[in-house]
Amino acid sequence: MELSRQQAEAVGANAGLAPEPPVIPEPPTAEELDRERKRSRLKKLGGLLIPLALLATKAKGVLLAVTKIKAVTTLGTMFISIAATPWPSGGLLPSASCC
């Protein structure tokens, strides 16, 4: 039983439409599994260390800001004290009984 020319062309055209058998992946080797475990450990550590590092930088910024504010308030009160010291004796304001 020979196929006619038209039947052979139809079979050839439909040959690409036939589903391919599924390819079963090979199971991972022990070395690949070890690499995956190491990567997952690093991901877990990175997931923990990155927020801690961000928190530390924010804490450092807050600490520096507080010390700067403390220095500014200390300097401000010092200048107010220096300016206000001669005031009770009349050194800062002109006296009413001048010459």
TORMARVO-296802 format. One record per atom (N, C-alpha, C, O, CB): residue number from 1; x negated, y, z negated; residue in three letters. Coordinates in steps of 0.05 Angstrom, whole numbers. Atoms other than C-alpha are relative to their C-alpha. Glycine has a CB too. Example, Ala and Ser with C-alpha at 12.3 -4.5 7.8 and 13.67 -1.06 7.14 Angstrom:
// TORMARVO-296802
+-----+--------+--------+--------+-----+
:   k :     c1 :     c2 :     c3 :   r :
+-----+--------+--------+--------+-----+
:   1 :    -18 :    -24 :      0 : ALA :
:   1 :   -246 :    -90 :   -156 : ALA :
:   1 :    -18 :     24 :      0 : ALA :
:   1 :    -39 :     24 :    -13 : ALA :
:   1 :     20 :      1 :    -25 : ALA :
:   2 :     16 :    -24 :      1 : SER :
:   2 :   -273 :    -21 :   -143 : SER :
:   2 :     15 :     22 :    -14 : SER :
:   2 :      5 :     44 :    -18 : SER :
:   2 :     -9 :      9 :     29 : SER :
+-----+--------+--------+--------+-----+
This chain:
// TORMARVO-296802
+-----+--------+--------+--------+-----+
:   k :     c1 :     c2 :     c3 :   r :
+-----+--------+--------+--------+-----+
:   1 :    -16 :    -24 :      0 : MET :
:   1 :      0 :      0 :      0 : MET :
:   1 :    -17 :     25 :      0 : MET :
:   1 :    -29 :     34 :    -20 : MET :
:   1 :     19 :      0 :    -24 : MET :
:   2 :     15 :    -24 :     -3 : GLU :
:   2 :    -33 :     59 :     25 : GLU :
:   2 :     18 :     24 :     -3 : GLU :
:   2 :     42 :     24 :      4 : GLU :
:   2 :    -14 :      1 :     27 : GLU :
:   3 :    -15 :    -25 :      4 : LEU :
:   3 :    -11 :    129 :      6 : LEU :
:   3 :     -1 :     16 :     26 : LEU :
:   3 :    -21 :     17 :     39 : LEU :
:   3 :    -10 :     16 :    -24 : LEU :
:   4 :      0 :    -17 :    -24 : SER :
:   4 :     10 :    174 :     61 : SER :
:   4 :    -16 :     26 :     -7 : SER :
:   4 :    -22 :     31 :    -30 : SER :
:   4 :     29 :      7 :      9 : SER :
:   5 :     16 :    -24 :      3 : ARG :
:   5 :    -27 :    239 :     71 : ARG :
:   5 :     15 :     20 :    -19 : ARG :
:   5 :      1 :     32 :    -36 : ARG :
:   5 :     -5 :     13 :     27 : ARG :
:   6 :    -15 :    -19 :     16 : GLN :
:   6 :     28 :    281 :     39 : GLN :
:   6 :      1 :     -9 :    -30 : GLN :
:   6 :     -1 :      7 :    -48 : GLN :
:   6 :     29 :      4 :     11 : GLN :
:   7 :     -1 :     11 :     28 : GLN :
:   7 :     33 :    235 :    -22 : GLN :
:   7 :    -28 :      4 :    -13 : GLN :
:   7 :    -29 :     10 :    -37 : GLN :
:   7 :      8 :    -29 :      0 : GLN :
:   8 :     27 :     -3 :     11 : ALA :
:   8 :    -43 :    238 :    -31 : ALA :
:   8 :     -5 :     29 :     -8 : ALA :
:   8 :    -17 :     35 :    -28 : ALA :
:   8 :    -21 :     -9 :     21 : ALA :
:   9 :      3 :    -29 :      6 : GLU :
:   9 :    -41 :    315 :    -29 : GLU :
:   9 :     16 :      7 :    -25 : GLU :
:   9 :      7 :     22 :    -42 : GLU :
:   9 :      8 :     17 :     23 : GLU :
:  10 :    -17 :     -6 :     24 : ALA :
:  10 :     16 :    316 :    -80 : ALA :
:  10 :    -12 :    -11 :    -25 : ALA :
:  10 :    -12 :      2 :    -46 : ALA :
:  10 :     29 :    -12 :      4 : ALA :
:  11 :     13 :     12 :     23 : VAL :
:  11 :    -21 :    269 :   -126 : VAL :
:  11 :    -25 :     17 :     -8 : VAL :
:  11 :    -30 :     21 :    -31 : VAL :
:  11 :     -8 :    -29 :      5 : VAL :
:  12 :     23 :    -17 :      5 : GLY :
:  12 :    -84 :    312 :   -119 : GLY :
:  12 :      8 :     27 :    -12 : GLY :
:  12 :     -7 :     37 :    -29 : GLY :
:  12 :    -16 :      4 :     26 : GLY :
:  13 :     -9 :    -25 :     11 : ALA :
:  13 :    -45 :    376 :   -133 : ALA :
:  13 :      9 :     -3 :    -29 : ALA :
:  13 :      5 :     15 :    -45 : ALA :
:  13 :     22 :     12 :     17 : ALA :
:  14 :    -10 :      4 :     28 : ASN :
:  14 :    -13 :    347 :   -196 : ASN :
:  14 :    -21 :    -11 :    -18 : ASN :
:  14 :    -17 :    -14 :    -43 : ASN :
:  14 :     24 :    -19 :      1 : ASN :
:  15 :     21 :     12 :     17 : ALA :
:  15 :    -78 :    317 :   -221 : ALA :
:  15 :    -10 :     20 :    -20 : ALA :
:  15 :    -17 :     13 :    -43 : ALA :
:  15 :    -24 :    -10 :     17 : ALA :
:  16 :      9 :    -21 :     18 : GLY :
:  16 :    -98 :    384 :   -253 : GLY :
:  16 :     21 :      6 :    -22 : GLY :
:  16 :     15 :     17 :    -42 : GLY :
:  16 :     -7 :     25 :     15 : GLY :
:  17 :    -21 :     -6 :     19 : LEU :
:  17 :    -31 :    388 :   -289 : LEU :
:  17 :      3 :    -22 :    -21 : LEU :
:  17 :     17 :    -18 :    -41 : LEU :
:  17 :     26 :      3 :     14 : LEU :
:  18 :     -1 :     22 :     20 : ALA :
:  18 :    -40 :    322 :   -326 : ALA :
:  18 :    -14 :      9 :    -25 : ALA :
:  18 :    -36 :     20 :    -24 : ALA :
:  18 :    -12 :    -26 :     12 : ALA :
:  19 :     13 :     -8 :     25 : PRO :
:  19 :    -55 :    334 :   -400 : PRO :
:  19 :    -26 :    -17 :     -5 : PRO :
:  19 :    -27 :    -41 :      1 : PRO :
:  19 :     19 :     -4 :    -23 : PRO :
:  20 :     25 :     14 :      7 : GLU :
:  20 :   -126 :    317 :   -422 : GLU :
:  20 :      4 :    -13 :    -27 : GLU :
:  20 :     18 :     -3 :    -44 : GLU :
:  20 :    -24 :     20 :      1 : GLU :
:  21 :     -2 :     13 :     26 : PRO :
:  21 :   -134 :    269 :   -479 : PRO :
:  21 :    -13 :     18 :    -21 : PRO :
:  21 :    -32 :     32 :    -16 : PRO :
:  21 :    -14 :    -28 :      1 : PRO :
:  22 :     11 :    -18 :     21 : PRO :
:  22 :   -147 :    305 :   -545 : PRO :
:  22 :    -29 :     -9 :     -8 : PRO :
:  22 :    -35 :    -33 :     -9 : PRO :
:  22 :     18 :     -1 :    -26 : PRO :
:  23 :     27 :      6 :      8 : VAL :
:  23 :   -220 :    310 :   -566 : VAL :
:  23 :     -2 :      1 :    -30 : VAL :
:  23 :      6 :     20 :    -43 : VAL :
:  23 :    -20 :     21 :     13 : VAL :
:  24 :      2 :      2 :     29 : ILE :
:  24 :   -234 :    287 :   -636 : ILE :
:  24 :    -27 :     11 :     -8 : ILE :
:  24 :    -48 :      1 :      1 : ILE :
:  24 :      4 :    -29 :    -10 : ILE :
:  25 :     26 :    -10 :      7 : PRO :
:  25 :   -288 :    329 :   -669 : PRO :
:  25 :    -15 :    -19 :    -18 : PRO :
:  25 :     -4 :    -35 :    -32 : PRO :
:  25 :      3 :     27 :    -15 : PRO :
:  26 :     16 :     17 :     16 : GLU :
:  26 :   -346 :    295 :   -702 : GLU :
:  26 :      0 :      9 :    -29 : GLU :
:  26 :      2 :     33 :    -34 : GLU :
:  26 :    -30 :     -1 :     11 : GLU :
:  27 :      0 :     -9 :     28 : PRO :
:  27 :   -347 :    295 :   -778 : PRO :
:  27 :    -26 :     15 :     -6 : PRO :
:  27 :    -47 :      8 :      5 : PRO :
:  27 :      4 :    -24 :    -19 : PRO :
:  28 :     24 :    -15 :      6 : PRO :
:  28 :   -396 :    344 :   -808 : PRO :
:  28 :    -21 :    -17 :    -15 : PRO :
:  28 :    -14 :    -35 :    -30 : PRO :
:  28 :      6 :     25 :    -17 : PRO :
:  29 :     21 :     14 :     14 : THR :
:  29 :   -463 :    319 :   -832 : THR :
:  29 :     -4 :     10 :    -28 : THR :
:  29 :      8 :     31 :    -35 : THR :
:  29 :    -27 :      2 :     17 : THR :
:  30 :      5 :     -8 :     27 : ALA :
:  30 :   -488 :    324 :   -903 : ALA :
:  30 :    -15 :     27 :     -1 : ALA :
:  30 :     -9 :     43 :    -19 : ALA :
:  30 :    -17 :    -21 :    -15 : ALA :
:  31 :     14 :    -25 :     -1 : GLU :
:  31 :   -535 :    381 :   -884 : GLU :
:  31 :     19 :     23 :      6 : GLU :
:  31 :     17 :     45 :     -6 : GLU :
:  31 :    -22 :     -1 :     21 : GLU :
:  32 :    -19 :    -21 :     -6 : GLU :
:  32 :   -478 :    421 :   -854 : GLU :
:  32 :     18 :      5 :    -24 : GLU :
:  32 :     25 :     28 :    -29 : GLU :
:  32 :     17 :     -8 :     25 : GLU :
:  33 :    -16 :     -3 :     24 : LEU :
:  33 :   -436 :    409 :   -916 : LEU :
:  33 :    -15 :     16 :    -21 : LEU :
:  33 :     -3 :     33 :    -35 : LEU :
:  33 :      9 :    -26 :    -11 : LEU :
:  34 :     16 :    -15 :     20 : ASP :
:  34 :   -493 :    434 :   -960 : ASP :
:  34 :     -2 :     29 :      8 : ASP :
:  34 :      0 :     47 :    -10 : ASP :
:  34 :    -28 :    -12 :     -2 : ASP :
:  35 :      1 :    -28 :     -9 : ARG :
:  35 :   -500 :    497 :   -918 : ARG :
:  35 :     26 :     14 :     -5 : ARG :
:  35 :     26 :     38 :    -13 : ARG :
:  35 :     -7 :      1 :     30 : ARG :
:  36 :    -27 :    -12 :      5 : GLU :
:  36 :   -425 :    510 :   -923 : GLU :
:  36 :      3 :      6 :    -30 : GLU :
:  36 :     14 :     27 :    -37 : GLU :
:  36 :     22 :    -19 :      9 : GLU :
:  37 :     -3 :     -5 :     29 : ARG :
:  37 :   -428 :    502 :   -999 : ARG :
:  37 :    -17 :     23 :     -9 : ARG :
:  37 :     -8 :     40 :    -25 : ARG :
:  37 :     -9 :    -26 :    -16 : ARG :
:  38 :     17 :    -22 :      7 : LYS :
:  38 :   -486 :    550 :  -1005 : LYS :
:  38 :     12 :     26 :      9 : LYS :
:  38 :     11 :     46 :     -6 : LYS :
:  38 :    -28 :     -3 :     12 : LYS :
:  39 :    -13 :    -24 :    -10 : ARG :
:  39 :   -450 :    601 :   -962 : ARG :
:  39 :     24 :      8 :    -17 : ARG :
:  39 :     28 :     31 :    -22 : ARG :
:  39 :      8 :     -4 :     29 : ARG :
:  40 :    -24 :     -6 :     16 : SER :
:  40 :   -387 :    595 :  -1003 : SER :
:  40 :     -8 :     11 :    -27 : SER :
:  40 :      5 :     28 :    -38 : SER :
:  40 :     18 :    -24 :     -2 : SER :
:  41 :     10 :    -11 :     26 : ARG :
:  41 :   -427 :    606 :  -1067 : ARG :
:  41 :     -9 :     29 :      3 : ARG :
:  41 :     -3 :     45 :    -14 : ARG :
:  41 :    -23 :    -17 :    -10 : ARG :
:  42 :      9 :    -27 :     -4 : LEU :
:  42 :   -459 :    668 :  -1038 : LEU :
:  42 :     24 :     19 :      4 : LEU :
:  42 :     23 :     42 :     -5 : LEU :
:  42 :    -19 :      1 :     24 : LEU :
:  43 :    -24 :    -17 :     -4 : LYS :
:  43 :   -391 :    694 :  -1016 : LYS :
:  43 :     14 :      5 :    -26 : LYS :
:  43 :     23 :     28 :    -31 : LYS :
:  43 :     19 :    -14 :     19 : LYS :
:  44 :    -12 :     -4 :     26 : LYS :
:  44 :   -364 :    683 :  -1086 : LYS :
:  44 :    -16 :     20 :    -16 : LYS :
:  44 :     -5 :     38 :    -29 : LYS :
:  44 :      3 :    -26 :    -15 : LYS :
:  45 :     16 :    -19 :     15 : LEU :
:  45 :   -423 :    719 :  -1117 : LEU :
:  45 :      1 :     28 :     12 : LEU :
:  45 :      2 :     47 :     -3 : LEU :
:  45 :    -30 :    -10 :      0 : LEU :
:  46 :     -2 :    -26 :    -13 : GLY :
:  46 :   -419 :    775 :  -1066 : GLY :
:  46 :     27 :     13 :     -7 : GLY :
:  46 :     28 :     37 :    -11 : GLY :
:  46 :     -3 :     -3 :     30 : GLY :
:  47 :    -27 :    -10 :      7 : GLY :
:  47 :   -345 :    782 :  -1081 : GLY :
:  47 :      1 :     10 :    -28 : GLY :
:  47 :     18 :     27 :    -34 : GLY :
:  47 :     21 :    -21 :      5 : GLY :
:  48 :      1 :     -9 :     28 : LEU :
:  48 :   -362 :    791 :  -1154 : LEU :
:  48 :    -20 :     23 :     -3 : LEU :
:  48 :    -15 :     42 :    -19 : LEU :
:  48 :     -8 :    -23 :    -18 : LEU :
:  49 :     21 :    -20 :      4 : LEU :
:  49 :   -426 :    833 :  -1148 : LEU :
:  49 :      6 :     27 :     14 : LEU :
:  49 :     -1 :     48 :      3 : LEU :
:  49 :    -26 :    -11 :     11 : LEU :
:  50 :     -5 :    -25 :    -14 : ILE :
:  50 :   -401 :    884 :  -1098 : ILE :
:  50 :     18 :     19 :    -17 : ILE :
:  50 :     12 :     42 :    -19 : ILE :
:  50 :     14 :     -6 :     27 : ILE :
:  51 :    -16 :    -18 :     17 : PRO :
:  51 :   -344 :    911 :  -1143 : PRO :
:  51 :    -15 :      9 :    -25 : PRO :
:  51 :    -12 :     32 :    -34 : PRO :
:  51 :     25 :    -13 :     -8 : PRO :
:  52 :     16 :     -8 :     23 : LEU :
:  52 :   -392 :    911 :  -1202 : LEU :
:  52 :    -20 :     22 :      7 : LEU :
:  52 :    -24 :     40 :     -9 : LEU :
:  52 :    -14 :    -24 :    -13 : LEU :
:  53 :     19 :    -21 :     -9 : ALA :
:  53 :   -443 :    951 :  -1163 : ALA :
:  53 :     14 :     26 :      5 : ALA :
:  53 :      4 :     48 :     -3 : ALA :
:  53 :    -14 :     -9 :     26 : ALA :
:  54 :    -15 :    -25 :     -4 : LEU :
:  54 :   -390 :   1001 :  -1142 : LEU :
:  54 :      9 :     12 :    -27 : LEU :
:  54 :      8 :     37 :    -30 : LEU :
:  54 :     25 :     -6 :     17 : LEU :
:  55 :     -8 :    -10 :     26 : LEU :
:  55 :   -366 :   1007 :  -1214 : LEU :
:  55 :    -24 :     13 :    -14 : LEU :
:  55 :    -21 :     33 :    -27 : LEU :
:  55 :     12 :    -23 :    -17 : LEU :
:  56 :     24 :    -11 :     12 : ALA :
:  56 :   -438 :   1018 :  -1237 : ALA :
:  56 :     -7 :     27 :     12 : ALA :
:  56 :    -15 :     46 :     -2 : ALA :
:  56 :    -23 :    -19 :      3 : ALA :
:  57 :      6 :    -26 :    -13 : THR :
:  57 :   -448 :   1074 :  -1186 : THR :
:  57 :     20 :     21 :     -9 : THR :
:  57 :     12 :     44 :    -13 : THR :
:  57 :     -1 :     -3 :     30 : THR :
:  58 :    -20 :    -20 :      9 : LYS :
:  58 :   -383 :   1108 :  -1207 : LYS :
:  58 :     -6 :      7 :    -29 : LYS :
:  58 :     -4 :     30 :    -37 : LYS :
:  58 :     28 :    -12 :      3 : LYS :
:  59 :      7 :     -5 :     28 : ALA :
:  59 :   -403 :   1101 :  -1280 : ALA :
:  59 :    -24 :     18 :     -2 : ALA :
:  59 :    -25 :     36 :    -19 : ALA :
:  59 :     -4 :    -26 :    -16 : ALA :
:  60 :     23 :    -17 :      0 : LYS :
:  60 :   -470 :   1132 :  -1265 : LYS :
:  60 :      7 :     28 :      8 : LYS :
:  60 :     -2 :     47 :     -4 : LYS :
:  60 :    -21 :    -11 :     20 : LYS :
:  61 :     -9 :    -27 :     -8 : GLY :
:  61 :   -437 :   1190 :  -1229 : GLY :
:  61 :     15 :     14 :    -22 : GLY :
:  61 :     12 :     38 :    -27 : GLY :
:  61 :     18 :     -2 :     25 : GLY :
:  62 :    -15 :    -12 :     22 : VAL :
:  62 :   -389 :   1201 :  -1287 : VAL :
:  62 :    -19 :      8 :    -23 : VAL :
:  62 :    -16 :     29 :    -34 : VAL :
:  62 :     21 :    -20 :    -11 : VAL :
:  63 :     20 :     -6 :     21 : LEU :
:  63 :   -447 :   1198 :  -1337 : LEU :
:  63 :    -16 :     25 :      7 : LEU :
:  63 :    -20 :     42 :    -10 : LEU :
:  63 :    -19 :    -24 :     -4 : LEU :
:  64 :     15 :    -24 :     -8 : LEU :
:  64 :   -487 :   1249 :  -1297 : LEU :
:  64 :     18 :     25 :     -1 : LEU :
:  64 :      9 :     46 :    -10 : LEU :
:  64 :    -11 :     -3 :     28 : LEU :
:  65 :    -18 :    -22 :      1 : ALA :
:  65 :   -426 :   1294 :  -1291 : ALA :
:  65 :      5 :      9 :    -29 : ALA :
:  65 :      6 :     33 :    -34 : ALA :
:  65 :     27 :     -7 :     14 : ALA :
:  66 :     -5 :     -7 :     29 : VAL :
:  66 :   -413 :   1291 :  -1366 : VAL :
:  66 :    -24 :     14 :    -11 : VAL :
:  66 :    -21 :     33 :    -26 : VAL :
:  66 :      6 :    -26 :    -16 : VAL :
:  67 :     24 :    -13 :     11 : THR :
:  67 :   -485 :   1308 :  -1382 : THR :
:  67 :     -3 :     28 :     12 : THR :
:  67 :    -12 :     46 :     -2 : THR :
:  67 :    -25 :    -17 :      6 : THR :
:  68 :      2 :    -26 :    -12 : LYS :
:  68 :   -483 :   1366 :  -1333 : LYS :
:  68 :     21 :     19 :    -13 : LYS :
:  68 :     15 :     42 :    -19 : LYS :
:  68 :      4 :     -1 :     30 : LYS :
:  69 :    -20 :    -16 :     13 : ILE :
:  69 :   -418 :   1391 :  -1364 : ILE :
:  69 :     -9 :      7 :    -28 : ILE :
:  69 :     -5 :     29 :    -37 : ILE :
:  69 :     27 :    -15 :      0 : ILE :
:  70 :      9 :     -4 :     27 : LYS :
:  70 :   -448 :   1383 :  -1433 : LYS :
:  70 :    -22 :     22 :      0 : LYS :
:  70 :    -22 :     39 :    -17 : LYS :
:  70 :    -10 :    -26 :    -13 : LYS :
:  71 :     22 :    -20 :     -2 : ALA :
:  71 :   -510 :   1423 :  -1412 : ALA :
:  71 :     12 :     28 :      6 : ALA :
:  71 :      3 :     48 :     -5 : ALA :
:  71 :    -20 :     -8 :     21 : ALA :
:  72 :    -13 :    -26 :     -7 : VAL :
:  72 :   -466 :   1478 :  -1381 : VAL :
:  72 :     14 :     11 :    -24 : VAL :
:  72 :     12 :     35 :    -29 : VAL :
:  72 :     19 :     -4 :     24 : VAL :
:  73 :    -15 :    -10 :     23 : THR :
:  73 :   -422 :   1483 :  -1442 : THR :
:  73 :    -20 :      9 :    -22 : THR :
:  73 :    -15 :     29 :    -36 : THR :
:  73 :     19 :    -21 :    -11 : THR :
:  74 :     20 :     -8 :     19 : THR :
:  74 :   -483 :   1485 :  -1487 : THR :
:  74 :    -13 :     27 :      7 : THR :
:  74 :    -16 :     44 :    -10 : THR :
:  74 :    -22 :    -22 :     -3 : THR :
:  75 :     11 :    -25 :    -10 : LEU :
:  75 :   -515 :   1540 :  -1445 : LEU :
:  75 :     20 :     23 :     -3 : LEU :
:  75 :     13 :     45 :    -10 : LEU :
:  75 :    -10 :     -3 :     28 : LEU :
:  76 :    -21 :    -21 :      2 : GLY :
:  76 :   -449 :   1578 :  -1443 : GLY :
:  76 :      4 :      9 :    -28 : GLY :
:  76 :      5 :     33 :    -33 : GLY :
:  76 :     26 :    -11 :     11 : GLY :
:  77 :     -4 :     -8 :     27 : THR :
:  77 :   -440 :   1577 :  -1517 : THR :
:  77 :    -25 :     15 :    -11 : THR :
:  77 :    -23 :     33 :    -27 : THR :
:  77 :      6 :    -24 :    -18 : THR :
:  78 :     24 :    -13 :      8 : MET :
:  78 :   -513 :   1597 :  -1526 : MET :
:  78 :      0 :     29 :     10 : MET :
:  78 :     -6 :     47 :     -6 : MET :
:  78 :    -25 :    -14 :     11 : MET :
:  79 :     -1 :    -27 :    -10 : PHE :
:  79 :   -505 :   1658 :  -1481 : PHE :
:  79 :     21 :     17 :    -14 : PHE :
:  79 :     17 :     40 :    -18 : PHE :
:  79 :      5 :     -1 :     31 : PHE :
:  80 :    -21 :    -14 :     15 : ILE :
:  80 :   -440 :   1677 :  -1516 : ILE :
:  80 :    -10 :      8 :    -27 : ILE :
:  80 :     -6 :     30 :    -37 : ILE :
:  80 :     26 :    -17 :     -2 : ILE :
:  81 :     11 :     -6 :     27 : SER :
:  81 :   -475 :   1673 :  -1583 : SER :
:  81 :    -21 :     22 :      2 : SER :
:  81 :    -21 :     40 :    -15 : SER :
:  81 :    -13 :    -25 :    -12 : SER :
:  82 :     21 :    -21 :     -3 : ILE :
:  82 :   -534 :   1715 :  -1558 : ILE :
:  82 :     13 :     27 :      5 : ILE :
:  82 :      5 :     47 :     -5 : ILE :
:  82 :    -20 :     -7 :     22 : ILE :
:  83 :    -14 :    -25 :     -7 : ALA :
:  83 :   -487 :   1767 :  -1529 : ALA :
:  83 :     16 :     11 :    -23 : ALA :
:  83 :     17 :     35 :    -27 : ALA :
:  83 :     18 :     -4 :     24 : ALA :
:  84 :    -17 :     -9 :     22 : ALA :
:  84 :   -442 :   1769 :  -1590 : ALA :
:  84 :    -16 :      7 :    -25 : ALA :
:  84 :     -4 :     19 :    -43 : ALA :
:  84 :     20 :    -21 :     -6 : ALA :
:  85 :     15 :     -5 :     24 : THR :
:  85 :   -498 :   1773 :  -1642 : THR :
:  85 :     -3 :     30 :     -6 : THR :
:  85 :      1 :     38 :    -29 : THR :
:  85 :    -27 :    -13 :      2 : THR :
:  86 :      3 :    -28 :      6 : PRO :
:  86 :   -512 :   1848 :  -1636 : PRO :
:  86 :     26 :     16 :     -3 : PRO :
:  86 :     26 :     39 :    -11 : PRO :
:  86 :    -18 :     13 :     21 : PRO :
:  87 :    -26 :    -14 :      0 : TRP :
:  87 :   -438 :   1866 :  -1631 : TRP :
:  87 :      8 :     10 :    -28 : TRP :
:  87 :     17 :     33 :    -30 : TRP :
:  87 :     21 :    -18 :     12 : TRP :
:  88 :     -8 :    -10 :     26 : PRO :
:  88 :   -423 :   1870 :  -1706 : PRO :
:  88 :    -17 :     24 :    -10 : PRO :
:  88 :     -6 :     41 :    -24 : PRO :
:  88 :     -1 :    -22 :    -21 : PRO :
:  89 :     17 :    -22 :      9 : SER :
:  89 :   -482 :   1917 :  -1717 : SER :
:  89 :      3 :     24 :     19 : SER :
:  89 :    -10 :     45 :     15 : SER :
:  89 :    -29 :     -9 :     -2 : SER :
:  90 :     -4 :    -22 :    -19 : GLY :
:  90 :   -460 :   1960 :  -1658 : GLY :
:  90 :    -20 :      1 :     21 : GLY :
:  90 :    -22 :     22 :     35 : GLY :
:  90 :      1 :     26 :    -15 : GLY :
:  91 :     21 :      0 :    -20 : GLY :
:  91 :   -517 :   1941 :  -1613 : GLY :
:  91 :     11 :     -3 :     28 : GLY :
:  91 :     -1 :      7 :     47 : GLY :
:  91 :    -20 :    -21 :     -5 : GLY :
:  92 :    -10 :      6 :    -26 : LEU :
:  92 :   -474 :   1918 :  -1555 : LEU :
:  92 :     19 :     23 :     10 : LEU :
:  92 :     18 :     30 :     33 : LEU :
:  92 :     15 :    -27 :      1 : LEU :
:  93 :    -19 :    -21 :     -7 : LEU :
:  93 :   -420 :   1972 :  -1557 : LEU :
:  93 :    -12 :     27 :     -7 : LEU :
:  93 :    -27 :     29 :    -27 : LEU :
:  93 :     27 :     -4 :    -14 : LEU :
:  94 :     10 :    -26 :      8 : PRO :
:  94 :   -436 :   2046 :  -1557 : PRO :
:  94 :     13 :      9 :    -26 : PRO :
:  94 :     37 :      6 :    -30 : PRO :
:  94 :      4 :     21 :     22 : PRO :
:  95 :    -11 :     -8 :     25 : SER :
:  95 :   -428 :   2075 :  -1625 : SER :
:  95 :     16 :     27 :      3 : SER :
:  95 :      9 :     43 :     20 : SER :
:  95 :    -22 :      3 :    -21 : SER :
:  96 :    -17 :    -24 :     -1 : ALA :
:  96 :   -376 :   2129 :  -1638 : ALA :
:  96 :    -15 :     24 :    -11 : ALA :
:  96 :    -10 :     47 :     -3 : ALA :
:  96 :     26 :     -4 :    -15 : ALA :
:  97 :     14 :    -22 :     13 : SER :
:  97 :   -423 :   2171 :  -1680 : SER :
:  97 :    -28 :      2 :     13 : SER :
:  97 :    -48 :     -4 :      0 : SER :
:  97 :     -2 :     -4 :    -30 : SER :
:  98 :     26 :     -3 :    -14 : CYS :
:  98 :   -477 :   2185 :  -1629 : CYS :
:  98 :     -9 :     29 :     -3 : CYS :
:  98 :      7 :     47 :      2 : CYS :
:  98 :      3 :     -9 :     29 : CYS :
:  99 :     14 :    -25 :      3 : CYS :
:  99 :   -524 :   2244 :  -1642 : CYS :
:  99 :     18 :     22 :    -11 : CYS :
:  99 :      8 :     44 :    -15 : CYS :
:  99 :    -12 :      8 :     26 : CYS :
+-----+--------+--------+--------+-----+
